[in-house]
Amino acid sequence: MTSTAVAARADEVWKVYGSGEAQVIALGGVSVSLARGEFTAIMGPSGSGKSTLMHCLAGLDTVTRGEVHVGDTKVTGMSDRQLTALRRDKVGFIFQQFNLLPTLTAEENILLPLSIAGRKADQAWFDTVIRTVGLADRLRHKPTELSGGQQQRVACARALVGRPEVIFADEPTGNLDSRSGAEVLGFLRNSVRQYNQTIVMVTHDPNAASYADRVVFLADGHIAGELRNPTADAVLDTMKRLDGAGAH
């Protein structure tokens, strides 16, 4: 793999909280490469380190040891100012809680990261994103006037509109009913297939993971395997095995 084919990678990443007897090893020497133009799901039992890994990859959390890269940029050791620029220019985020500003319209929420960065939206790309998320008739609405699924699609559009190198999605369907969840997941998958976007999603839902090209499993802070072109059943079987292994 050439470096340009990798959207984000962790090399021997350790994340340790506390010290002495209270020490918790959230990640124990994790190495993983996430390919550009791919939809990757990260899964694992509760406490496996999946959210910690995503936060470290996205520059939201520092690593204890090891290195993190986004594209060709080394994230480890960056100053706060460099990290802010990285998150603004190269990374998009979709959270379970939507994180929309209630006083702004859907359109203003979508354009907010660009406005903060002092950048203009590429109109053609903006129109493409809005068409893809199906929100053309909702742009003037405030978040309270939108359903949960529509709010999450606004959040997806906001993450996409700046054309980041990689989008990190943390349980993006966690607060949605199954129909809205399927809409959001279908949209994420399309943005990867049609527009070569790169998406890394943490989820505990085997059905959500089945939309991905690849599922990486974590258990006890270590990589515990992966599946390509996963089905919900194959993901569920792997999760059951990992849950069982953790119980002994």
N, C-alpha and C positions, 0 to 999 in steps of 0.2 A: 504493500500500500504506500503510495506517495503521500507526503504530508498533507497535500491539498485535498486528498480524498477523505481525510479525517476531520469531522466537524468539531469533535471534542474528545479529549482522552485523559485518563488518569493513569499515572505510572507509579506503582507501588505506594498508593495513597493510604496513609494511616490517619485516623481521626480519633483522638483519645480525649475523653472528658475526665476532669478530676485527677486525683493522684492517690498513691498509697492504696489502702483497702477500698476506698470509695471510687477507684479508677474504673471507668467504663470504656471499653474499646468498641467504638461505633463502627469503624472500618479498620480492618487489619491487613494492610498490604494489598489493596485492590488495584488491579491493572485492567483497564478496559478501553477499547477504542470504539467510538461511535461514528459510523460512516456518514458522510455528507449525502444528502438526497435520500435519506432513509428515515423511516418511522420506527424508532426503537422504544419498546416498553421496558421499564425496570420494575421487577416484582420481587416479592419476598414476604415472609411472615412478618407480623408486627415486630418492630425492634431489630429487623435484619440489617438496617443501615441504608435502605433505599432512598429515603428522603435526604439523609445526610450526604449520600453520594451525589445526588442531584444538586444540592446546595453548594457542595464543594466544586462541582463541575461548572456551575453557573457563576462562581465568584461571589456567592452570597455568604459563604462560610470559608474560613481558612483551614488548611490542612495541617496536621501535626508533623507529618513527614511525607515525602514524596512530591510529585509534581502534577499540576493540572495545566492542560493547554486547551484553548478554544481556537480552532483553526491552527494557524502558525504562531499564535500569540501565547506566550507563557504567562499564565494567570498567577501562579505561585510567586509570592514576593512583591506583588504590585502594591503601590500606595493606594490609599483610599480614593484619591483623585483619579488615578488610573483605573481603578475598579469601577468607579462611577461612569467613566467614559466607556469602558468595556461593556457594561450593562446597558448603556444608552445606545451604543453604536453597533454592537455585534450580537446581542442576546435579546430574545423576546421571552416574556413570561406569561403563562396562563395559570391562574390559581383556582382552587376549589371555591374560594369566597368571591370570585369575580373581580373584587377590588375596583369597582367603578365609582366615580365621584357623583353623588346624587344630584348636585346642582347643575351638572353639565348634560347636554343632550348626548345621544348615542354617538353622533358624528364628532362632537367635541371630545368625548372620551376616547374615541378611536385615534384622533389626531393629537391627543395630549402629549405623548412621549416625543413626537416630532416637534411640537410647539416648544416644549421645554428645551429641546436640543437646538432650537432656532433653525430647524430644517423645514423645507416645504415638502408636502406630499407630492409624489409623482402621480398626477391626476389619472393617467391611464391605469396605473397599478392600483390606485385607490378604488377606481370604478370596478376593476376586476375582483378585488377583495370583497367589496360590498355585494357584488353580484354572486360571488361564491358563497358568502354567508347568508345570502337572501334577506338583506336588511334594507334594501333601497327605500321601502315605504315606512321605515321606522327611524330614519336618521334624526328627525326633529324631536323624537320622544326622549323623555328622561328615564333613567333606569326603573323608577317605580311604576312607570307605565308599560314596562316590558315583562314578559314571562321570564322565569329562570333560564330557560333554554335560549331565549333571545338575548338575555344579559350575558350569558356565557359566549354567545356568538359575537357580541360586541367586544368582549375581552379577547376572543380569538383574532378578530379583525385588527384590534389594537396591537396585538403581538406581531401580526404579519405585515402591517402597513409600512414599517420601516425596513422591510426586507433584511431581517437579521441573519447572521450566519447560522444560528441555531435557536430553536424555540424550546424552552423547558416548560412542561405542563405538569403541575402537581395535582394529581387526582382531579382532572378537569371535569369529570362527570359525577364527582362525589355528591353534589347537591342537586342532581337532576333526575327527573323520572326517566324511565328506560327509553321513551320515544325521543325526548330532547337529547338524552345522552347519545343515542344512535346518530342523531343529526349532527351533533358536534364532532363525534368521532369520524363520521363519514366526511365531514368537511376537512378535518385534519388530514385524513388519508389522501383526499383529493389534492390538498395543497402540496403534499409530498410528491404525488404522482404527476400532477399537471405542471407544477411550478418549481419542482426540484427543491422545495423547502426541506429543512432538516428538523425533525421533531423528536424530542426525548421526553417520554411521559412516565411518571411514576403512577402506578395504579395497583389496587388490590383486587380488581375485578377481571376475572378471566375473559369475560365477554369483551370488555374494553381492550384487553391485551390482544385479542384475536384480530383487531384492525391493524396491528403493527406488522412490519416486515420481519422483525426480530424481537424476541423477548430475552432479556438478560435476567437471570435469577440470582438473588442474594440470600444468604442465610448466615446469621451470626457474624456479619461484617466481612464475609468472604463471597466471592463469585461462586455460585453453586451450579452453574450450567447455563445453557441457552437453547432456544428453539428458533428455527427459521420458518417463515410462513406458518405461524402457529394457528391452531384451531382452539376454540374455547375449551374443548374437552382435553386436548393435550396439555394446555396450560393448567387446567384444574388438576389433572393427574400429577403433574410435576409439583404443584403447590401442596397437594396432599402428602406427597412423599417428603417434601421439605418440612412440612408441619410435623409429620410423624417422626422425622429424624431429630427435630428439635426437642421432642418430648422425652427422648431417652436420656 
